[in-house]
């Protein structure tokens, strides 16, 4: 049955474009690493004891909450396993598919792209809206699992109805739940600084001096609040931005320095270690890469 939970898979990339949907239920789950991906994620929380860190925002989840996570955001669940099982439905939608579903009148990406005071990742619907969201996600699970006549059309209809409902709920300010402050206000300021200055030299010495805190205390407090080390967060942020620039058509040798890498070789090593492919090979896979490259002289990049 489609409603039966699936085994949790740690991969953070799509195998079946243009969307994938999962239902997970775990009594015990090891820590999920800080990560990002190239698609939109809709995450319906059903049960458990979980806080979710997204960039410098923290959300303590309640059953029925819906998280909206864009491709440009680092995120990580902090799971307390000593309570009821951790259950959720997770929907991934590729960026090109989301754009293709939108129209001149209806931008389905709007709920992911709000900025400033309108920015939040969390919707906390009322009982009726929560039931409607859950029903649509469960129908989408069921239709996606089918192989019968017309299931592709009915699945797309479910997906469209779901995305329209989510955007309508997002447009209603009363449905949006504000992010909670991180436990340590100093770490929130550190995160904001990293997110704004990832292209500059960032070290423990730099950060501890700027925020007038010892390196040991900074490391310990950052790990406790964010669930990962300062070094890994900075590296993930830089790689996220670099990957986005490559997807948008910027040649690899023009990406490394704006993203905080001292030279191409260090960028090459970090990118390949993270994604299993060199920056130039990844760039070559993107539509229109050949046209972008033509007529752009730049130094020859080492490959391995």
C-alpha positions, -999 to +999 in steps of 0.1 A: +000+000+000+013+035-008+006+047+027+030+022+042+063+040+052+093+034+030+129+026+042+147+059+048+173+067+021+201+092+029+206+103-007+198+140-014+196+138-052+167+129-074+167+096-094+133+101-111+127+136-124+105+156-124+094+148-088+097+122-061+076+116-030+083+095+001+066+085+033+091+077+062+086+064+097+116+058+119+118+047+155+155+055+155+174+075+130+210+085+131+219+122+127+211+135+093+240+157+081+237+193+071+228+193+034+213+211+004+199+200-030+190+213-064+152+210-061+123+223-041+113+203-010+079+202+007+081+184+040+049+175+059+057+166+096+034+139+110+050+129+144+081+128+165+102+153+184+122+174+158+136+208+154+146+219+119+175+242+112+173+261+079+201+286+073+201+307+105+164+299+113+152+273+137+117+256+138+104+234+165+079+213+146+043+203+155+023+175+138+008+189+106+035+216+100+047+220+065+082+231+057+091+247+024+128+244+015+143+260-016+174+248-035+195+277-020+191+267+016+213+246+039+191+226+063+192+198+088+168+181+112+177+177+148+159+146+159+152+135+195+148+097+192+135+090+228+099+100+219+073+087+195+084+076+160+096+102+136+071+102+106+069+126+077+060+128+040+086+144+018+080+157-017+108+168-041+101+188-072+127+198-097+131+235-105+125+231-143+093+211-136+080+236-111+086+264-136+069+245-164+038+240-142+036+277-135+017+302-158+019+339-164-009+343-139+002+317-113+038+314-101+040+282-081+075+290-070+063+321-051+060+304-017+097+294-019+110+328-030+096+353-006+122+376+009+125+401+038+098+401+064+077+377+043+104+350+045+096+319+065+099+282+058+071+270+080+033+269+074+011+259+104-023+252+088-056+249+107-072+215+111-092+216+078-062+228+058-039+203+074-064+175+065-065+187+029-027+188+026-023+154+041-050+140+018-034+155-013+001+142-003-013+107+004-032+107-030+000+118-047+018+089-031-008+065-042-011+077-078+027+079-082+030+043-071+004+031-096+013+020-132-023+018-145-040+038-172-040+076-167-020+075-134+005+100-148-023+125-154-040+119-121-007+122-103+000+155-120-034+168-111-028+159-074+006+177-076-009+208-092-037+210-066-013+205-038+011+233-050-019+257-055-031+250-020+003+255-005+007+289-022-027+300-011-019+290+025+014+309+022-003+340+009-024+340+041-001+356+067-020+340+095-009+305+083+028+314+084+047+305+116+077+327+125+111+311+130+123+307+165+156+322+176+185+298+179+192+288+215+224+310+214+219+345+199+256+348+192+255+317+170+226+333+150+247+363+144+277+341+134+254+323+109+241+356+094+277+368+090+288+336+073+258+337+050+266+372+040+304+369+037+310+333+024+331+348-004+356+363+021+383+345+041+365+329+070+384+310+097+379+303+134+404+330+142+385+355+121+351+346+136+362+344+172+379+378+169+349+394+152+324+381+178+348+384+209+345+347+218+371+320+223+376+295+195+368+265+218+336+281+230+326+291+194+332+255+181+312+239+210+283+264+209+281+263+171+280+224+170+253+224+198+231+249+180+235+240+143+244+203+145+276+206+125+311+223+127+319+258+117+342+245+090+316+222+075+289+249+075+312+274+057+323+247+032+287+236+025+276+272+020+304+279-004+297+247-024+260+254-025+266+288-040+292+275-064+269+247-076+241+272-081+264+295-102+274+265-123+237+256-128+231+292-139+258+290-165+289+306-149+321+288-160+340+269-133+371+291-132+349+321-127+331+305-097+359+296-073+370+330-060+335+346-056+326+316-035+356+320-011+380+294-025+416+306-027+423+290-061+407+266-086+426+235-073+411+238-038+377+244-053+381+214-076+390+191-046+362+203-024+336+201-052+346+166-063+348+153-028+312+166-021+295+157-054+316+130-069+322+149-101+345+177-112+332+213-115+339+213-153+322+180-158+292+192-138+291+224-158+293+205-191+261+186-182+240+218-180+219+228-210+236+255-230+270+250-214+288+248-247+273+281-258+283+298-226+318+285-229+323+296-265+342+328-268+351+329-231+389+327-228+400+316-193+430+297-179+431+260-184+418+243-153+434+211-140+413+180-140+417+146-124 
